[in-house]
């Protein structure tokens, strides 16, 4: 007789967002695991992944004092993902756009490095690292973080790159569930250190930050513990898709939905 699984239920920002957007999509993505049949490359994912990988390599290398402008452009070309673009010409144009972005990122990093006193400069603490925290006996909250900087005063600054936006505000950071989750799981591992989260809009160089209070973290854990247990135990068997004009057109599972609704109409269930 097989032993029961001891693996905890993994609750991530992406899982939460997927369920809140569409329980049927959650079912197909995480329960039935149909993504391998329906998931298709998207140019904005490829674009963002390419820039993320480049900035990750830039940070790990040691920043502008180690990696020149030519180096960061070369790194982008090595990291470039061209999946999902409409044509080679479209991919080439987007590569040129990405090159301009990483060049500006290099300039901003160089300016910060040369104008910030040495005793105030942060050090790279981690890149592309997953942190987790058990929030019930069966549910583990996880978050994969782009970058964490450590400041001389002990502060850990969680930096999330955003390649698709021009501006960001403190309210944006405060209202972003992933940023709240990242702060929560990092603070769990480093309870004696100040922790904040920052969104870096790489197109403009704008950065905004926010720090969760202890009460906000406690409330968030309680909320997500309840949601995690619900997802862990929910019966998704009869979940049907619901049309959402803001989400459905871009959804990978739209063909699957269309077939389901066609079958529903044929059976006269609607």
Residue pairs with C-beta under 8 A, 6 or more apart in sequence:
8 134
8 138
8 139
8 140
9 138
9 139
9 140
9 228
9 231
9 232
10 132
10 140
10 142
11 135
11 139
11 140
11 141
11 142
11 224
11 227
11 228
11 231
12 141
12 142
12 143
12 144
12 181
13 143
13 177
13 178
13 181
15 26
15 30
15 231
16 177
16 224
16 227
17 177
18 25
18 26
18 29
18 30
19 26
19 227
19 231
21 244
21 247
22 241
22 242
22 244
22 247
22 251
23 236
23 239
24 239
24 240
24 241
24 242
24 253
24 257
25 241
25 251
25 253
26 231
26 236
27 236
27 239
28 34
28 35
28 38
28 253
28 256
29 35
29 253
31 236
34 253
34 256
35 252
38 252
38 253
38 255
38 256
39 252
40 84
40 252
41 83
41 84
42 84
42 250
43 84
43 85
43 86
43 90
43 91
43 94
44 164
45 84
46 81
46 82
46 83
46 84
46 85
47 81
47 94
47 97
47 98
47 163
47 164
48 161
48 163
48 164
49 81
50 76
50 79
50 80
50 81
50 98
51 76
51 98
51 101
51 102
51 161
51 163
51 202
52 146
52 161
52 163
53 79
54 72
54 75
54 76
54 79
54 98
54 102
55 102
55 105
55 146
55 147
55 161
55 202
56 127
56 128
56 146
56 147
57 67
57 75
57 79
58 67
58 72
58 75
58 102
58 105
58 106
58 109
59 124
59 127
59 147
60 124
60 127
61 67
61 71
63 109
63 113
64 106
64 109
64 110
64 113
65 113
67 75
67 106
69 103
69 106
69 107
72 102
72 103
72 105
72 106
73 99
73 102
73 103
75 102
76 95
76 98
76 99
76 102
77 95
80 95
80 98
82 88
82 91
82 95
85 91
85 94
101 163
101 202
101 203
104 202
104 205
105 202
105 205
108 205
113 121
119 152
120 151
120 152
121 152
122 149
122 150
122 151
122 152
122 157
123 149
123 150
124 147
124 148
124 149
124 150
125 148
125 149
125 150
125 156
126 145
126 147
126 148
127 146
127 147
127 148
128 144
128 145
128 146
128 147
129 144
129 145
129 148
130 142
130 143
130 144
130 145
131 142
131 143
131 145
131 182
131 185
131 186
131 188
131 189
132 140
132 141
132 142
132 143
132 185
133 140
133 141
133 184
133 185
133 188
133 189
133 221
134 140
134 141
135 141
135 221
135 224
135 225
135 228
136 225
136 228
136 229
138 229
138 232
139 224
139 225
139 228
139 229
139 232
141 181
141 184
141 185
141 221
141 224
141 228
142 185
143 178
143 181
143 182
143 184
143 185
145 158
145 160
145 182
145 186
146 159
146 160
146 161
147 158
147 159
147 161
148 156
148 157
148 158
148 159
148 186
149 156
149 157
149 159
150 156
150 157
151 157
153 194
154 192
154 193
154 194
155 193
155 194
155 195
155 196
156 186
156 190
156 193
156 194
156 195
156 196
157 196
157 197
157 198
157 209
158 179
158 182
158 183
158 186
158 195
158 196
158 197
158 198
159 198
159 199
159 200
160 178
160 179
160 182
160 197
160 198
160 199
160 200
161 200
161 202
162 168
162 199
162 200
162 201
162 202
163 202
163 203
164 203
165 201
165 203
166 201
166 203
166 204
166 206
167 201
167 204
167 206
168 199
168 200
168 201
168 206
168 207
168 208
169 208
170 208
170 209
170 210
172 199
172 208
173 179
173 197
173 198
173 199
173 208
173 209
173 210
174 180
174 210
176 197
176 199
179 197
179 199
179 210
180 197
180 212
180 216
180 217
180 220
181 220
181 224
182 197
183 195
183 196
183 197
183 211
183 212
183 217
184 212
184 217
184 220
184 221
186 195
187 193
187 195
187 212
187 217
194 211
195 211
195 212
196 209
196 210
196 211
197 209
197 210
197 211
197 212
198 207
198 208
198 209
199 207
199 208
199 209
200 206
200 207
201 207
212 220
240 260
240 264
241 253
241 257
241 260
241 261
243 257
248 254
248 257
251 257
261 270
264 270
